[in-house]
Amino acid sequence: MSESRIRELVAETMDKIPEIEGIVVSNLQGKVLFGHTLDAAIDQNEIARLSLRMAQDAASLSRTTDKGGLKEINISSEQGFLLILGDPKFVLTAITGSDSREQLGLIKMTLKKLLVKLK
């Protein structure tokens, strides 16, 4: 999929849900295919690298405990949330603010739809 198409899909998703402060889409080697964050100081390459490593470790843990394949990782932090979703081609990391708590279900569903569109 082209970078312009990924950019278009990410923009549509962020327009639908203003609580999303950023989305980084990377391949399974940790290369950023496209990223957009409201804070320019955020290192998208580091986000991709750490998200990939976390997804790999979480997938191993999931398999070790006989719970099947990894679907998502949800991180709750002091000032917001990080949602990591993966599939056989992409790792998608979304950044949200603390004001998104009530919207997390909708955000997760929308991100899953975005991941399907990226295929």
C-alpha positions, 0 to 999 in steps of 0.5 A: 500500500502506498504511503499516500493511501496510508496517510489518507486512512490515518487522517480520516481516522484521526478526523473521526476521533479527535481524542487520538493524538497520534498514529504510527504505522510500521512494518514488521521490521520496525520501519515507519511507513507513516506517522502523524502525531500532534507533538512534533517532539515525539520520535516516531521511529522509537515508537515503532521500534518499541511497539514492535518489540512489545508486540513480539514479547506479548505475542510470545507470552500469549502463545506460552500461556495457550491464549492464542495469537496477540490481538492488541496491547493497551497501555494506561499511563499517567497522561493518556493511553497507548494502543498497539494493534498488529497483523501479519503486515503492520503494527499500528500504535495510537496515542490518546490523551487522558480525556479519551478514557470514555472513548477507548471502546470506540477508539479500539473499534475504529483502529481495528477497522483502520488495520483492516483497511491497511491490508 
